[in-house]
Amino acid sequence: MPVDIREIQIIAAVQDGGANKPSSGGSGASASKGGNDDLIAKCVEQVLEILKEQKER
């Protein structure tokens, strides 16, 4: 008998270890933005793969 999941909740806790903290106030925003762009790109790629798999079914 198959299981039908209608709703899923995902909770994540992200902690910054402090190793990448900038020494000056202005330069940190651009460095952090680059890391976020990589993360967003990976997430979008995974979502597109999931949608592609669902469409093939």
Residue, then its C-alpha position, 0 to 999 in steps of 0.5 A: m500500500p503506497v504512502d501519500i505525503r500531502e504536507i512536509q515541514i522542513i526546519a533547519a538551523v544554520q549557525d555561523g562559526g565565525a571563521n568567515k567574519p569580515s574584519s571591516g564592516g563594508s567588505g562582508a556584505s559582498a563576500s556573504k552575497g557570493g556564498n548565498d548566490d552559490l547556495i541559491a543556484k544549487c537549490v534551484e538546480q535540485v528543484l528543477e531536477i525534481l520537477k523534471e523527474q516528476k514530469e517524466r512519470 
